[in-house]
Amino acid sequence: MRKRSQRVRAALAVAAAVLLGAAGCDGGDGGPAEPEGTKARAARPPVWDRSPDSIAAVGDSITRGFDACAVLSDCPEVSWATGSDARVDSLAVRLLGVTGAAERSWNYAVTGARMADLPEQMAKAAARGPQLVTVMVGANDACRSSATAMTPVADFRADFEEALRTLRSALPKTQVYVASVPNLKRLWSEGRTNALGKQVWKLGICPSMLGDADDLTSAAMLRRETVQQRVVAYNTVLEEVCAQDRRCRFDGNAVHDYRFGTDQLSHWDWFHPSKDGQARLAEIAYRTVTARRP
């Protein structure tokens, strides 16, 4: 009988141990044990770093500061992304400080570039190992000799996806800020109020939108609306592709929706951003990059 009682007590002890384990007791302070991996998740840094320590810029003439300082000339010192001009207060200066921006920001944008050029630019940027890459491209895909010559949306998407793959193959954790394509139709409506600007447009600046600027016939308005809708389609691509990457932030069409006035336009061509316009672009970028949530 005694031996049977001992066996019963032993069995009950084993059962109690199993129950305690199932209840999650850790045998220390009597509280429930944390699920495996909880502490690791709690210590894991956020996916998006709101204060990256180095920046590389890719894109087109807007990021090169074209026509912001002199006619038909690049002026990268006033670039919204990496410029050093205090009146612009570029994204790089805001994030890194003046000295940091001079040492740890690089501008690989090229005037006239289209989305098809972005993979090559991205490869150059990746070689620097930046913590953030800024992207502003697409205006030249819409600004062609005619509306029919614009980059097809499918090609635009394929080239953007290739550019991001190029970056990710080298730098899996680098962040990407993507600016929307500006509202070209608004730039036409604002710039056409200036006679000098319209003369400069005749040199070949965005013919698909700006050609025959004073032509208000139904055919001309349809042409401009076709270009505008292509810009909207490009921005949809930028948003969709960026959304597939955890470390990519699209500006939510903030650049496209910004109501640029003549003060924000270059007084050399009444199309590209002036220094004031570059400062507005820097503000939008900084707001997007430093936001707690995209």
Residue, then its C-alpha position, 0 to 999 in steps of 0.5 A: m500500500r505504501k509503495r502504491s501511495q508513493r507511485v501515486r504521489a510521484a505521478l501527481a508531481v509529474a502531472a503538476a510539473v507538466l501543468l505548470g509548464a503548460a501554464g507558462c510559469d518560469g519558476g522564477d518570480g511566479g509570473p508567466a514566461e515570455p513567449e520565445g522571441t518576444k525579447a528579440r522582437a522588442a529589441r529589434p530596431p524599427v524598419w525605417d530610420r528617421s535620421p539616416d547618416s548618409i544620402a545619395a540622390v538619383g534622378d533628373s534635372i530637378t535634382r541637379g538644380f537645372d536653371a535655378c542659378a543660370v540659364l540652361s545650366d546645372c546648379p547642384e549646390v541648390s539641389w533640394a536633395t544634396g545642395s549646400d545653399a542655405r536658402v534651400d536648406s536641402l534634405a541632406v543639410r537638414l538631416l546631416g548638418v552642413t559639414g555632414a552633407a558636404e562629406r556624406s551626400w552624393n548627387y548622381a542625378v543627370t539632366g535629361a534622365r528618364m526612368a530607363d537611366l535610373p538603374e545605372q544611376m542607382a548602381k553608382a549610388a549603391a557603390r557609396g553605401p548610403q543609408l538613404v537614396t532619394v529618387m525624383v524621376g519621370a518628368n522627362d518620360a512625359c516631356r517628349s517630342s509628342a504625347t505619343a513618344m512618352t514612355p509606356v507605363a509598363d516600361f516605366r514600371a519595369d525600369f523602376e523595379e530594375a532600379l530597386r533590384t539593383l539597389r537591393s542586390a547591393l544594399p538590402k537595408t538602405q532606405v529609399y525616398v521616392a518623390s512623385v512626378p510634378n504636375l506638368k499641366r499646372l507648370w504650363s498654366e503658371g508659366r504661360t503667363n510670362a512672355l519670356g518663359k514661352q520663348v524659352w519653351k520654344l527651345g524644346i522644353c517639354p514639347s508634349m506639354l508646353g508646345d504651342a503654349d497659347d493654343l487652347t483648341s480642343a486638340a491642344m487641350l486633349r494633348r495636354e490632358t493626355v500628358q497629365q494622365r500619363v504623369v498620374a499613371y507614372n505616380t501610381v507606378l511609383e507608389e505601387v512599386c515602392a509599397q512592395d519594399r519595406r524600406c521605401r517611402f513614397d511622398g503620397n503625391a505631395v510633390h505632384d499636388y503642391r500648388f507651385g506658383t511663379d515664385q517657385l519657378s525658374h525665371w530662366d525657363w519658367f518650368h524648372p524649380s527656382k531656389d524657392g521651389q527647391a526649398r519647397l521640395a526639400e521641405i516635402a522630402y524632409r517631412t516624409v523621411t522624418a515622419r513616424r509613419p509613411 
